[in-house]
Amino acid sequence: MWSRRRFLGVGAGMGIATVMQPDALERLRAATRSVEGLPAGQVARDEDFWFEISQAFTVDRNIVNLNNGTLQPSLRVVQDAMRRHYEFSANAGFHTTAYFSKECEMVRKRLASHAGCECEEVAITRCGSESGEIAVMGIDLKPGDEVVTTDQDYPRFLNSWKQRQRREGIVLRIVDLPAPPVPLDVFYDRIVGAVTPKTRVIHVCHMTHLTGQMAPIKRLAAFAKARGIQFIVDGAHGFMQVPIDVGDFDCDYYIGSLHKWCMAPPGNGFLYVRQSRIASLWPLTPADESQKNDIRKFEDVGTRTFANRVAIAEALTFNEGLGIERKSARLRYLKERWANRLKAHPRVRFFSSLDPAESCAIATFGIDGANHAKLAQTLLDDHAIIVSHMTHRTFEGFRIVPNVSMTLREIDYFCDVMEKLLKPGAVA
């Protein structure tokens, strides 16, 4: 079996240079030492500190990307790790599997420590969508069994439940939530009001992709547990945007995306499955009976590169160095920076809570009388600003999602442009 040391030794003889760690993490360590012990809210306003952080990213500074909710900007250390691991695996193929399998187990342990659970409850998947579909498609349900979710949940999972409804005869109860922001008491009451004696699953987002709308997770978990109802939380926008603890949430399943706020390479996600649920949850790809109680049964999907999976470690290290409390505080600060300017305009309506206890980076707003699709194109074509045009039965607007890679100058530029476009006679 090839070892990494043997491969690198041969590689050097072939002219393949090993990639040394760049200075990004050293700069991160130096920056965090300078703010050690300071409150996160104070650090959020330290532009010298965040300028150092922004240098860890490879982004085009001629574009102001405010759609960081779909895919996060890439970290240099993650890109370097991807190349390094891929070169290693590409030159020895299958024979590197044993080495990388050990690395993946370390990644599993580190993910579990951040999620607040045991490592044997964490499956590393190809994305948040796969994580969610393992839970959605894998729970045993009979014809007539009911599932409760909302009309603001992720379309892929709504479609998955609808397929089960068509194919298996389950009953899908989609709760109509009012236009966001939805008060947490209203959210809770509408979910509870849809539950019947036939309800077997409740499925909600920790934070929705539409507006960042939070759900009353702990209250719903307690309600579901008391009635023997399985509880799925879609945390694609929760993990590494805000601190999470699935043990404290007390949910049965937590869906994580790793190419979003964790900033790992695309093609990574995780699924937390409560230990007592693993045996009864079916994997998407059939597994041997001997794996019935093994969380790894959800990971066997055929041949794939290990490079992007083990590179998760670099993203975790960066986030650990930065600190989740500092990161969340900065994201809220950037959100408040633009939101507080635009909310004063009489045509602007927010569809996201600006309460720090109910929101973080994501905020969605609409403009009365605007052609949002046309305006989004104008922002891109004329001003090099990327926004996400969101449409729903109850609202239409722009989802704005900054990242710690951004500067205040970029945020203020967006506000300057929007204020001009909101003037009478402008395109908006």
C-alpha positions in Angstrom: 0.0 0.0 0.0 1.3 3.4 -0.9 1.9 5.8 2.0 1.8 9.6 1.6 5.4 9.9 2.4 6.4 7.3 -0.2 4.3 9.1 -2.9 5.7 12.6 -2.1 9.2 11.2 -2.2 8.6 9.7 -5.7 6.8 12.8 -6.7 9.8 15.0 -5.9 11.9 12.9 -8.1 9.5 13.5 -10.9 9.6 17.2 -10.5 6.3 17.4 -8.6 6.7 20.0 -5.9 4.9 19.6 -2.6 2.7 22.6 -1.8 3.8 24.3 1.4 1.1 25.9 3.5 0.6 29.5 2.4 0.7 32.4 4.9 -3.1 32.7 5.0 -3.4 30.8 8.3 -0.4 32.6 9.8 -2.0 35.9 9.0 -5.3 34.7 10.5 -3.5 33.6 13.7 -1.7 37.0 14.0 -5.0 38.9 13.4 -6.9 36.9 16.0 -4.2 37.4 18.5 -4.6 41.1 18.1 -8.3 40.9 19.1 -8.0 38.1 21.7 -10.3 38.7 24.7 -12.3 41.5 23.0 -16.1 41.2 22.7 -17.3 39.8 19.4 -19.4 42.8 18.7 -16.4 45.1 19.1 -14.3 43.0 16.8 -17.1 43.0 14.2 -16.3 46.7 13.7 -12.5 46.4 13.5 -11.8 47.0 9.8 -8.1 46.3 10.1 -8.8 42.9 11.5 -11.3 42.0 8.8 -9.1 43.3 6.0 -6.6 40.6 7.0 -9.3 38.0 7.0 -10.5 39.1 3.5 -7.0 38.3 2.1 -7.5 34.6 2.8 -10.0 34.5 -0.1 -9.6 34.3 -3.9 -12.3 36.7 -5.1 -12.7 39.1 -8.0 -12.7 42.6 -6.4 -14.2 44.1 -9.5 -17.5 42.3 -8.7 -19.5 42.8 -5.5 -21.0 39.4 -4.9 -24.0 39.6 -2.5 -25.2 36.1 -3.3 -23.0 34.2 -0.9 -25.9 32.1 0.2 -25.7 29.6 -2.7 -21.9 29.0 -2.7 -19.4 30.7 -0.5 -16.2 32.3 -1.9 -13.2 30.0 -1.8 -10.3 30.1 0.7 -6.8 29.8 -0.7 -5.9 27.2 1.8 -8.8 25.0 0.7 -7.9 25.4 -3.0 -4.3 24.4 -2.2 -5.5 21.4 -0.2 -7.7 20.3 -3.0 -4.8 20.4 -5.5 -2.5 18.7 -3.1 -4.8 15.8 -2.2 -6.0 15.3 -5.8 -2.4 15.1 -7.1 -1.7 12.5 -4.4 -4.8 10.4 -5.2 -4.6 10.8 -9.0 -1.1 9.3 -9.2 -1.9 6.3 -7.1 -5.7 5.9 -7.5 -7.3 3.2 -5.5 -4.2 2.5 -3.5 -4.6 5.8 -1.6 -8.0 4.8 -0.3 -6.7 3.5 3.1 -4.8 6.7 3.7 -7.7 9.0 2.9 -10.1 6.8 4.8 -8.2 7.6 8.0 -8.2 11.3 7.1 -12.0 11.2 6.5 -12.4 9.8 10.0 -10.6 12.8 11.5 -12.9 15.1 9.5 -15.9 13.2 10.9 -14.7 13.7 14.4 -14.1 17.4 13.9 -17.5 17.9 12.2 -19.1 16.2 15.2 -17.3 18.4 17.6 -18.7 21.5 15.9 -22.2 20.0 15.5 -22.4 19.0 19.1 -22.9 15.2 18.7 -20.9 12.0 18.6 -18.8 11.2 15.5 -20.7 8.0 15.0 -23.8 10.1 14.3 -22.3 12.1 11.4 -22.4 11.0 7.8 -20.2 12.9 5.3 -22.2 13.4 2.1 -21.9 15.0 -1.3 -24.0 18.0 -0.4 -26.8 19.3 1.8 -29.4 18.1 -0.8 -28.1 14.5 -0.5 -28.1 14.8 3.3 -31.7 15.9 3.3 -32.8 13.3 0.8 -31.3 10.5 2.9 -33.5 11.6 5.7 -36.6 12.4 3.6 -36.5 9.2 1.5 -35.1 6.9 4.2 -37.7 7.1 6.9 -40.2 4.2 6.9 -43.7 5.5 6.3 -47.0 3.8 5.4 -49.9 4.9 3.2 -51.8 7.5 5.2 -48.9 8.5 7.4 -48.6 12.3 7.5 -45.6 14.7 7.2 -45.8 18.3 8.2 -43.6 21.0 6.6 -44.0 24.5 5.3 -44.3 26.3 2.0 -41.1 28.2 2.7 -39.0 25.1 3.0 -36.4 24.0 0.4 -38.0 23.1 -3.0 -35.8 20.0 -3.5 -37.1 18.5 -0.2 -40.7 19.6 -0.9 -40.4 17.8 -4.2 -39.0 14.7 -2.5 -41.9 14.5 -0.1 -44.3 15.1 -3.0 -42.8 12.1 -4.8 -43.3 9.9 -1.8 -46.9 11.2 -1.7 -47.5 10.2 -5.3 -45.6 6.9 -5.1 -46.4 5.6 -1.6 -49.6 7.3 -0.6 -48.3 9.3 2.4 -50.0 12.6 3.2 -48.0 15.8 2.9 -49.3 18.7 4.9 -47.7 21.9 3.7 -48.3 24.7 6.2 -48.9 28.1 4.6 -46.8 30.6 6.5 -47.6 34.3 6.2 -45.2 36.6 4.3 -42.0 36.7 6.3 -40.7 37.7 8.7 -42.9 35.2 10.6 -43.1 35.7 14.4 -41.8 32.6 16.1 -45.0 32.1 18.0 -47.0 32.2 14.8 -44.6 29.7 13.2 -44.9 27.3 16.1 -48.7 27.6 16.3 -49.1 26.9 12.6 -46.9 23.8 12.7 -48.6 22.5 15.8 -52.0 23.2 14.3 -51.3 21.0 11.3 -50.3 18.0 13.4 -52.8 15.1 13.7 -52.6 11.6 15.3 -51.3 10.4 12.0 -48.4 12.8 11.9 -45.1 10.9 11.8 -42.6 13.5 10.7 -42.1 17.3 11.1 -39.6 18.9 8.7 -38.5 22.6 9.0 -35.6 24.8 8.1 -33.3 26.1 10.8 -32.9 29.2 8.6 -34.7 29.3 5.2 -32.9 29.9 1.9 -35.5 32.5 1.0 -35.1 35.0 3.8 -33.1 33.5 6.6 -36.3 33.0 8.5 -35.6 31.0 11.7 -37.8 28.4 13.2 -38.4 27.8 16.9 -36.3 24.6 16.7 -36.1 23.7 20.4 -39.9 24.2 21.0 -40.8 22.1 18.0 -38.3 19.4 19.0 -39.9 19.1 22.4 -43.3 19.0 20.9 -42.4 16.3 18.4 -40.5 14.2 20.9 -43.4 14.2 23.4 -45.6 12.7 20.6 -43.1 10.3 19.1 -42.8 12.3 15.9 -39.5 12.3 14.0 -38.1 15.8 13.6 -35.9 16.8 10.7 -34.1 20.2 10.7 -32.6 21.6 7.4 -29.6 23.4 8.7 -27.9 24.1 5.3 -27.8 27.8 6.3 -27.2 27.2 10.0 -24.0 25.3 10.3 -21.0 27.8 10.6 -23.2 30.8 10.1 -24.4 30.7 13.7 -23.3 28.4 16.6 -25.3 25.1 16.6 -25.7 22.2 19.0 -27.8 19.4 17.7 -27.7 17.8 21.1 -29.3 20.9 22.6 -31.7 21.2 19.6 -32.8 17.6 20.4 -33.7 16.9 16.8 -33.6 13.5 15.1 -31.8 14.6 11.9 -29.8 17.8 11.1 -29.0 18.5 7.4 -25.7 20.4 6.9 -24.1 22.0 3.8 -20.3 22.4 3.9 -19.8 24.5 0.8 -21.9 27.3 2.3 -20.9 28.9 5.6 -18.1 26.4 6.4 -16.5 27.3 3.0 -15.4 23.7 2.3 -15.0 22.6 -1.4 -18.3 22.2 -3.4 -19.5 18.6 -3.2 -19.6 18.3 0.6 -22.3 18.1 3.2 -23.1 16.1 6.4 -26.1 14.5 8.0 -26.6 14.1 11.7 -28.7 11.1 12.6 -29.6 10.5 16.2 -27.9 7.2 17.2 -31.2 5.5 17.9 -32.5 6.3 14.4 -29.5 5.0 12.3 -30.7 1.4 12.1 -34.2 2.2 10.8 -33.1 4.9 8.3 -32.6 3.5 4.8 -29.6 4.8 2.8 -30.1 6.1 -0.8 -27.6 3.6 -2.1 -28.4 0.1 -0.7 -25.9 -1.1 1.9 -25.0 -4.5 3.2 -27.0 -5.7 6.2 -23.9 -5.7 8.3 -23.8 -1.9 8.1 -27.3 -1.5 9.5 -26.2 0.4 12.6 -23.2 2.1 11.0 -23.5 5.8 10.0 -21.1 5.1 7.1 -23.8 3.1 5.3 -25.1 6.5 4.1 -21.7 7.4 2.4 -21.2 4.5 0.0 -22.2 6.0 -3.3 -19.5 4.5 -5.6 -16.2 5.9 -6.8 -15.5 9.5 -6.0 -12.4 11.6 -5.2 -11.4 11.9 -1.6 -9.7 15.2 -2.4 -12.6 17.5 -1.7 -13.7 15.5 1.4 -10.4 15.6 3.2 -10.0 19.3 2.3 -12.9 20.0 4.6 -10.3 20.0 7.3 -8.7 23.2 6.0 -12.1 25.0 6.1 -12.7 23.8 9.6 -9.3 25.0 10.7 -9.9 28.5 9.2 -13.3 28.8 11.0 -11.9 27.6 14.3 -9.1 30.2 14.0 -11.6 32.9 13.2 -14.1 31.9 15.8 -17.9 31.3 15.2 -18.9 34.1 17.6 -16.7 36.7 15.9 -17.9 35.4 12.5 -21.6 35.6 13.3 -21.1 39.1 14.8 -19.4 40.4 11.7 -22.0 38.9 9.4 -24.8 40.6 11.4 -22.8 43.9 11.3 -22.5 43.7 7.5 -26.2 42.9 7.2 -27.2 45.8 9.5 -24.8 48.1 7.6 -26.8 47.9 4.4 -30.2 47.1 5.9 -30.3 50.1 8.2 -29.7 52.4 5.2 -32.2 50.9 2.8 -35.0 50.3 5.3 -35.5 54.0 5.7 -36.8 54.2 2.1 -40.6 54.2 1.8 -40.6 51.8 -1.1 -38.5 49.2 0.6 -40.1 46.3 2.5 -38.1 43.8 4.5 -39.1 40.1 4.4 -36.5 39.2 7.1 -36.3 39.9 10.8 -33.5 42.3 11.7 -33.6 41.2 15.3 -30.1 39.7 16.1 -31.8 36.9 18.0 -33.7 35.8 14.9 -31.3 36.5 12.1 -27.7 36.6 11.1 -26.2 37.4 7.6 -29.2 36.8 5.3 -31.9 39.5 4.7 -34.4 39.8 1.9 -36.2 42.9 0.8 -38.6 44.0 -1.9 -39.3 47.3 -3.6 -42.9 48.4 -4.2 -43.7 48.7 -7.9 -40.3 47.4 -9.0 -39.5 44.9 -11.8 -37.2 42.9 -9.7 -35.9 40.7 -12.5 -35.0 43.7 -14.6 -33.4 45.5 -11.7 -31.3 42.4 -10.8 -30.0 42.5 -14.4 -29.3 46.2 -14.2 -27.3 45.7 -10.9 -25.2 43.1 -12.6 -24.7 44.7 -16.1 -24.3 48.3 -15.1 -22.8 48.1 -11.6 -21.2 44.6 -11.3 -23.3 43.8 -8.3 -24.7 40.2 -7.9 -27.9 39.7 -6.0 -30.3 36.8 -5.7 -33.8 37.4 -7.1 -36.2 35.5 -4.9 -39.8 34.7 -5.7 -42.4 33.1 -3.6 -46.2 32.9 -3.4 -46.2 35.6 -0.7 -43.4 37.9 -1.7 -40.7 38.9 -4.3 -37.4 40.6 -3.7 -33.7 40.4 -3.4 -31.9 38.1 -1.0 -28.7 39.8 0.1 -26.0 37.6 1.7 -22.6 39.1 2.5 -19.6 37.2 3.6 -16.6 37.9 5.9 -14.5 38.2 2.6 -16.3 41.5 1.9 -15.2 45.1 2.9 -17.4 47.9 4.1 -16.6 49.8 1.0 -18.3 47.0 -1.1 -21.3 47.1 1.2 -21.5 50.9 1.0 -21.2 50.8 -2.8 -24.2 48.6 -3.0 -26.2 51.0 -0.8 -25.1 54.0 -2.9 -26.2 52.3 -6.1 -29.5 51.2 -4.6 -30.3 54.6 -3.3 -29.7 56.1 -6.8 -32.0 53.5 -8.4 -34.7 54.1 -5.9 -35.0 57.8 -6.9 -38.0 58.8 -8.9 -37.6 58.0 -12.6 -34.8 55.5 -12.1 -35.0 51.9 -13.3 -36.3 50.6 -10.0 
